[in-house]
Amino acid sequence: MLFGYDQGVMGSLLTGPSFEATFPSISNGNNTTLQGFTVAVYELGCAAGALTVIISGDRFGRRVTVMLGESIIIVGATLQASSFGLTQMIVGRVVAGFGNGMAAAVLPTWNGECSRPKNRGRAVMWQLNINLFGIALAYWVDYGLAASSATSNNGWAWRLPLALQPTFSFLTIFLALFLPESPRVLIRSGKMAEASDVVDMLSLKEDPDARAMETRIIVSMIEKNLQEDMQSDSRWQAIFTQGKPRYFQRLTLAAFIMCMYQLTGVNLITYYVPIIFQNTLKLSRNLSLLISGFVGLEFWLASFIPIPLIDRLGRRPLLLFGAVMECFSMIVVAATVAYPDNKICGYVAIVFIFIFNTACAVGTNGLAFLMPVEMTPLQTRGKSVAISTGLFWLCNFFVVMISPVLISRIGYGTYVLWASTNLCFIPMIYFLVPETCKATLEDIDVLFETNPTWLIGPISKKKLADITKNTYLLNDADEDGWKEKKSSINMVENTSSE
């Protein structure tokens, strides 16, 4: 929730009277470059924080890294809320971004590694659903304080929204104390008994024997996969080589998925939609904030749509749907924003901003964080996801930094730019991105190992189904053999007692 709240909270504050009085150098159209930097510098902090996970993610584990990141966010949020100068605000945003980058780089990995293959997609989608609720909450907090006569013209209108950030961090730290570490991290650290306990705890089987068998099979699969990876190349630089596991291809795909999400133009909308409504479409500040609140609310509600679909339809259909609809929406917004004095065009632009957010919530938002976890092998997963997340934040910085400048200088051309990037993503998704639905992370390893080509997308669904089927047959044979052995042991024990 904090991830989304941080993304949505700042844009609505920029045009507030008290905020403008406190930071005149970035207000009233003054120095749009510096304004963009002040907002976007948060992403630079996030990128730096994400890259530290290359070391901390595997060494300290998922849980400790998340708790450390949330603690850093508390410091950064306090600096922002108490700012009386632009320098302190920028420093606070960098510090908070650093902590958020650490947490955001680890949470999807932690979630994916603790989820079962059949519901891993839904689990991460729920996580991103809460993220979007944070964006909606930020918009409505900003609107409520701006509309209230008690706070609209004083510092509380912008200090209180920023001061609420530590609340989410304290809650995350408290809940993390009761959550298990990733079993894959535990096995990597040699803590086999603890890893077995976690897998057993996460199982949904009620029969004790079936539960024990499932635990043994899962732990054995993870251990075998890790041993094979360790034998292939133990250097962390291996992620930049191919080899049989195809490390570099998988790192590239993970980075592509995360950067693609940013380059759809989504954070032009997330960060600056109140400014688009107020300065581009010429709506009043109050109406701009109100409509922005509904934009955030609709974005969150739309994120419920892919939750039942992600593990049924698969990843690729949703990604393709998102890219096509985002491209079309940006084309229409560009065409209508070109006529800012035409009310009908303004209404159409608002409608297609809602449609764009819907396409993003259904097609790219959750998958940007799910698929990098699925497509990277255990040996390099922490490092690959950290690098991908770092690039994600750098792209985020780029979009947020240039958006005010683009809007002020080329107007509707801003939306033409993002329509073009979405158009390019369609063939790239189709040919390069594999299907990963309903497969174990270890089965996805086999998919890459048996496909020595980058054009893996069109054939991936059928091949993965065959791999998954073979895995189930082996597991069933393993289970039957174990049951037969147990039955023999019981017969011997019964004979001896007789």
C-alpha positions in Angstrom: 0.0 0.0 0.0 2.9 2.4 0.8 4.4 1.8 -2.6 1.2 3.0 -4.3 0.6 5.8 -1.7 4.0 7.3 -2.4 3.4 7.3 -6.1 0.1 9.1 -5.9 0.6 11.5 -3.0 3.0 14.1 -4.5 1.3 15.1 -7.8 -1.8 16.5 -6.1 0.2 18.6 -3.7 2.2 20.6 -6.3 -0.6 23.1 -7.1 -1.7 23.7 -3.4 -1.5 27.3 -2.2 0.6 26.4 0.9 2.9 24.1 -1.0 3.5 26.8 -3.6 4.2 29.4 -0.9 6.7 27.0 0.8 8.4 26.0 -2.5 8.0 28.9 -4.9 10.9 27.8 -7.1 8.9 24.9 -8.5 5.5 26.4 -8.5 3.2 28.4 -10.8 5.0 27.1 -13.9 8.4 28.1 -12.7 11.2 25.8 -13.7 9.3 22.7 -14.8 12.6 20.8 -15.1 13.3 21.4 -11.4 9.7 20.5 -10.5 10.0 17.2 -12.4 13.3 16.5 -10.7 11.9 17.1 -7.3 9.1 14.6 -7.9 11.3 12.1 -9.8 14.3 12.1 -7.5 12.3 9.7 -5.4 12.8 7.1 -8.2 16.5 7.6 -8.1 16.5 6.7 -4.5 14.3 3.7 -5.3 16.8 2.5 -8.0 19.7 2.8 -5.6 17.7 0.9 -2.9 16.7 -1.9 -5.4 20.3 -2.4 -6.5 21.5 -2.9 -2.9 19.3 -6.0 -2.9 21.9 -7.6 -5.2 23.8 -8.1 -1.9 21.2 -8.0 0.9 18.4 -10.0 -0.8 20.2 -13.3 -0.6 22.6 -12.6 2.3 20.0 -11.3 4.8 16.9 -13.0 3.4 13.7 -11.5 2.2 12.1 -10.7 5.5 15.0 -8.7 7.0 15.6 -6.8 3.8 11.9 -5.7 3.7 12.0 -4.6 7.4 15.2 -2.6 6.9 13.7 -0.9 3.8 10.6 0.1 5.7 12.7 1.5 8.5 14.5 3.8 6.1 11.2 4.9 4.6 10.2 6.2 8.1 13.3 8.5 8.2 12.7 9.8 4.6 9.0 10.5 5.2 9.8 12.4 8.4 12.2 14.6 6.5 9.7 15.3 3.8 6.8 16.2 6.2 9.0 18.6 8.2 10.5 20.4 5.2 10.8 24.1 5.0 13.1 24.2 2.1 13.5 22.4 -1.3 16.8 20.8 -0.4 15.4 19.0 2.6 12.4 17.9 0.6 14.7 16.4 -2.1 16.9 14.7 0.5 13.8 13.2 2.2 12.4 11.9 -1.1 15.8 10.3 -1.9 15.9 8.6 1.5 12.3 7.4 1.4 12.9 6.2 -2.2 16.0 4.2 -1.1 14.0 2.3 1.5 11.0 1.7 -0.8 13.3 0.4 -3.6 14.7 -2.2 -1.2 11.2 -3.4 -0.1 9.7 -3.3 -3.6 12.6 -5.3 -5.1 12.1 -8.1 -2.5 8.3 -8.3 -1.8 7.2 -9.8 -5.2 10.1 -12.3 -5.0 9.2 -13.3 -1.4 5.5 -13.6 -2.4 6.2 -15.7 -5.5 8.6 -18.0 -3.7 6.0 -18.7 -0.9 3.1 -19.3 -3.3 1.8 -22.5 -4.9 2.1 -22.7 -8.8 -1.7 -22.7 -9.3 -2.3 -19.5 -7.4 1.1 -17.7 -7.6 -0.4 -15.2 -10.2 -3.4 -14.4 -8.0 -1.1 -13.9 -4.9 1.0 -11.3 -6.6 -2.1 -9.7 -8.2 -3.6 -9.2 -4.8 -0.3 -7.6 -3.7 -0.5 -5.1 -6.6 -4.2 -4.6 -5.9 -3.3 -3.2 -2.5 -0.6 -1.1 -4.2 -3.3 0.6 -6.4 -5.5 1.1 -3.4 -2.6 3.1 -1.9 -2.7 5.3 -5.0 -6.4 5.9 -4.7 -6.1 6.6 -1.0 -3.4 9.2 -1.7 -5.6 11.0 -4.2 -8.6 11.1 -1.7 -6.4 12.2 1.2 -5.1 15.0 -0.9 -8.6 16.0 -2.1 -10.1 15.9 1.4 -7.4 18.1 2.9 -7.5 20.5 0.0 -11.3 20.8 0.2 -11.5 21.3 4.0 -11.6 24.9 5.1 -9.5 23.9 8.1 -6.5 22.7 6.1 -6.9 24.0 2.5 -4.8 27.1 3.0 -2.2 26.0 5.5 0.7 23.6 5.7 -1.4 20.7 6.9 -2.8 20.3 3.3 0.6 18.9 2.2 2.4 18.0 5.4 -0.2 15.6 6.7 -0.4 13.4 3.5 3.4 13.1 3.6 3.4 12.4 7.4 1.0 9.4 6.9 3.7 7.4 5.1 5.4 6.0 8.2 2.0 4.5 9.3 2.2 2.0 6.5 5.9 1.2 7.2 5.2 0.5 10.9 2.4 -1.8 9.9 4.6 -3.7 7.4 7.4 -4.2 9.9 4.9 -5.5 12.5 3.3 -8.0 10.1 6.7 -9.1 8.7 7.6 -10.4 12.2 4.9 -13.1 11.9 5.7 -14.1 8.3 7.9 -17.0 7.2 11.2 -16.7 5.3 11.2 -17.9 1.7 11.9 -21.7 1.7 14.2 -21.3 -1.3 16.4 -18.8 0.7 16.5 -21.1 3.7 17.6 -24.1 1.5 20.2 -21.9 -0.1 21.5 -21.1 3.4 21.5 -24.8 4.4 18.6 -24.5 6.8 16.8 -27.6 5.5 14.7 -28.4 8.6 13.4 -24.8 8.8 12.7 -24.8 5.0 10.7 -28.0 5.4 8.7 -26.5 8.2 7.8 -23.5 6.1 6.8 -25.6 3.1 4.7 -27.8 5.4 3.1 -24.7 6.9 2.2 -23.3 3.5 0.6 -26.6 2.3 -3.1 -26.9 2.1 -3.3 -30.7 2.2 -5.2 -32.0 5.3 -4.0 -35.6 5.2 -0.7 -35.8 7.3 0.8 -38.4 5.0 0.0 -36.5 1.8 1.2 -33.3 3.4 4.5 -34.9 4.4 5.0 -36.3 0.9 4.2 -33.0 -0.8 6.7 -31.3 1.5 9.4 -33.8 0.8 8.9 -33.5 -3.0 8.9 -29.7 -3.0 12.0 -29.5 -0.8 13.8 -32.1 -2.9 13.0 -30.3 -6.2 14.2 -26.9 -4.9 17.4 -28.5 -3.5 18.1 -30.4 -6.7 17.5 -27.3 -8.8 19.8 -25.2 -6.6 22.6 -27.8 -6.7 22.4 -27.9 -10.5 22.6 -24.2 -10.7 25.5 -24.0 -8.3 27.4 -26.5 -10.3 26.9 -24.6 -13.5 28.5 -21.3 -12.4 28.7 -19.9 -8.9 29.8 -16.4 -9.8 27.3 -13.6 -9.5 28.5 -12.3 -12.9 26.9 -15.5 -14.4 23.7 -13.5 -14.9 25.4 -11.7 -17.8 26.2 -15.1 -19.5 23.9 -17.6 -21.2 25.0 -21.1 -20.4 22.4 -23.9 -20.3 20.1 -22.0 -17.9 20.1 -19.0 -20.2 20.8 -16.5 -17.4 21.2 -13.4 -19.6 18.1 -14.0 -21.7 16.1 -14.3 -18.5 17.6 -11.2 -17.0 16.8 -9.3 -20.2 13.2 -10.5 -20.2 12.8 -9.6 -16.6 14.2 -6.1 -17.2 12.1 -5.7 -20.4 8.8 -6.5 -18.6 9.5 -4.0 -15.7 10.8 -1.2 -18.0 7.9 -1.8 -20.4 5.5 -1.1 -17.6 7.0 2.4 -17.0 7.3 3.2 -20.7 3.6 2.7 -21.3 3.3 6.2 -19.8 1.4 5.0 -16.7 3.3 7.3 -14.4 2.5 10.3 -16.5 -1.1 9.6 -15.4 -0.3 8.4 -11.8 1.9 11.3 -10.8 0.5 14.2 -12.9 -3.2 13.5 -13.6 -4.3 16.5 -11.4 -2.0 18.8 -13.3 -3.2 17.4 -16.7 -6.8 18.1 -15.7 -6.0 21.6 -14.2 -3.4 23.0 -16.6 -4.1 21.1 -19.9 -7.9 20.6 -19.8 -8.4 23.9 -17.9 -10.5 22.4 -15.0 -10.6 24.1 -11.6 -8.2 22.8 -8.9 -11.1 21.4 -6.8 -12.6 19.6 -9.8 -9.2 18.3 -10.9 -8.5 16.8 -7.5 -12.0 15.3 -7.3 -11.8 13.6 -10.7 -8.2 12.5 -9.9 -9.7 10.7 -6.8 -12.1 8.8 -9.1 -9.2 8.0 -11.5 -7.3 6.4 -8.6 -10.5 4.6 -7.3 -11.3 3.2 -10.7 -7.6 2.1 -11.2 -7.9 0.2 -8.0 -11.3 -1.4 -8.8 -10.0 -2.4 -12.2 -7.2 -4.3 -10.6 -9.7 -6.9 -9.3 -10.5 -8.0 -12.9 -7.2 -9.9 -13.6 -7.2 -11.7 -10.2 -9.5 -14.6 -11.3 -8.1 -14.5 -14.9 -4.3 -14.5 -14.3 -4.1 -18.2 -13.5 -6.8 -19.2 -16.1 -6.1 -17.2 -19.2 -2.3 -17.0 -18.6 0.2 -14.1 -18.6 0.7 -13.5 -22.3 -3.0 -12.8 -23.3 -3.3 -10.2 -20.5 0.0 -8.5 -21.5 -1.0 -8.3 -25.1 -4.4 -6.9 -24.2 -2.8 -4.3 -22.0 -0.4 -3.1 -24.7 -3.1 -2.9 -27.4 -5.6 -1.0 -25.3 -2.9 1.3 -23.8 -1.7 2.2 -27.3 -5.3 2.9 -28.5 -6.1 5.0 -25.4 -3.0 7.2 -25.7 -3.8 7.8 -29.4 -7.3 9.1 -28.5 -6.0 11.2 -25.6 -3.4 12.8 -27.9 -6.1 13.6 -30.5 -8.4 15.2 -27.9 -5.8 17.0 -25.8 -4.8 18.8 -29.0 -8.0 20.8 -28.7 -7.9 22.0 -25.0 -10.6 24.6 -25.5 -13.1 22.1 -26.8 -15.2 20.8 -23.9 -16.3 17.6 -25.8 -12.7 16.7 -26.5 -11.9 17.3 -22.8 -14.6 14.9 -21.7 -13.4 12.3 -24.2 -9.8 12.7 -22.9 -11.0 12.1 -19.4 -12.9 9.0 -20.4 -9.9 7.5 -22.2 -7.6 8.2 -19.2 -10.0 6.0 -17.3 -9.8 3.4 -20.1 -6.0 3.6 -20.1 -5.8 2.9 -16.4 -8.2 0.0 -16.8 -6.0 -1.6 -19.5 -3.0 -1.0 -17.3 -4.6 -2.6 -14.2 -5.7 -5.6 -16.2 -2.7 -6.1 -18.5 0.6 -4.8 -17.2 0.5 -3.6 -13.6 0.7 -6.9 -11.7 2.5 -8.8 -14.4 5.4 -6.4 -14.3 6.2 -7.6 -10.8 5.1 -11.3 -11.2 6.9 -12.4 -14.3 10.5 -11.3 -13.4 10.2 -13.6 -10.4 8.9 -16.5 -12.5 11.4 -16.1 -15.4 14.6 -16.0 -13.3 16.3 -19.0 -11.8 16.9 -19.5 -8.1 20.6 -19.0 -8.2 20.3 -15.5 -9.8 16.7 -14.6 -8.9 17.6 -12.1 -6.1 20.2 -10.4 -8.2 18.2 -10.4 -11.5 15.1 -9.1 -9.9 17.1 -6.4 -8.1 18.8 -5.3 -11.3 15.4 -5.3 -13.1 13.8 -3.3 -10.4 16.7 -0.8 -10.4 16.1 -0.3 -14.2 12.4 -0.1 -13.5 13.0 2.8 -11.2 15.4 4.5 -13.6 12.7 4.4 -16.3 10.2 5.7 -13.7 12.6 8.6 -13.0 12.9 9.3 -16.7 9.1 9.4 -17.2 8.3 11.5 -14.2 11.3 13.8 -14.8 10.5 14.7 -18.4 6.6 14.7 -18.2 6.2 18.3 -16.9 8.6 19.5 -19.5 6.9 17.5 -22.3 3.5 18.7 -21.3 4.5 22.3 -21.3 6.5 22.2 -24.5 5.0 19.7 -26.9 1.5 19.2 -25.4 -0.4 16.4 -27.2 2.9 15.1 -28.6 3.5 13.7 -25.1 0.8 11.2 -25.6 1.9 10.4 -29.1 5.2 9.4 -27.6 3.7 6.9 -25.2 1.3 5.6 -27.9 4.3 4.8 -30.0 6.1 2.9 -27.2 3.0 0.8 -26.6 2.8 0.0 -30.3 6.4 -1.3 -30.2 5.7 -3.5 -27.2 3.0 -5.6 -29.0 5.3 -7.7 -31.2 8.0 -7.8 -28.6 5.6 -9.4 -26.1 4.3 -11.9 -28.7 7.7 -13.2 -29.8 9.9 -12.9 -26.7 7.8 -13.3 -23.6 7.0 -17.0 -22.6 3.9 -18.2 -20.8 4.6 -19.2 -17.2 1.1 -20.0 -15.9 0.5 -22.9 -13.5 4.1 -24.1 -13.6 6.5 -24.5 -10.7 9.5 -22.2 -10.8 11.6 -25.3 -11.4 9.5 -26.2 -14.5 10.1 -22.8 -15.9 13.8 -23.4 -15.6 13.4 -26.5 -17.7 11.4 -24.5 -20.3 14.4 -22.1 -20.8 17.0 -24.9 -20.7 15.3 -26.8 -23.5 14.7 -23.8 -25.8 18.0 -22.4 -27.0 16.3 -19.4 -28.8 15.1 -15.9 -27.9 11.9 -16.4 -29.8 10.3 -18.4 -27.1 6.9 -16.8 -26.9 4.6 -18.6 -29.4 5.8 -22.1 -28.5 6.0 -21.7 -24.7 2.5 -22.6 -23.7 2.5 -26.0 -25.3 6.0 -26.9 -24.2 5.4 -25.8 -20.6 2.3 -27.9 -20.5 4.3 -31.0 -21.5 7.0 -30.2 -19.0 4.5 -29.7 -16.2 2.7 -33.0 -17.2 6.0 -34.9 -17.0 6.8 -33.4 -13.6 3.4 -34.5 -12.2 3.9 -38.0 -13.6 7.3 -38.2 -11.9 5.9 -36.9 -8.6 3.0 -39.4 -8.8 5.5 -42.2 -9.3 7.6 -40.9 -6.4 4.5 -40.8 -4.2 3.3 -44.3 -5.3 6.8 -45.7 -4.5 6.8 -44.0 -1.1 3.3 -45.4 -0.3 4.4 -48.9 -1.3 7.5 -48.6 0.8 5.5 -47.4 3.8 3.0 -50.2 3.3 5.8 -52.8 3.4 7.2 -51.2 6.5 3.8 -51.4 8.2 3.4 -55.1 7.2 6.8 -55.9 8.7 5.9 -54.0 11.9 2.5 -55.8 12.2 4.1 -59.2 11.6 6.8 -58.6 14.2 4.2 -57.5 16.8 2.2 -60.6 16.1 
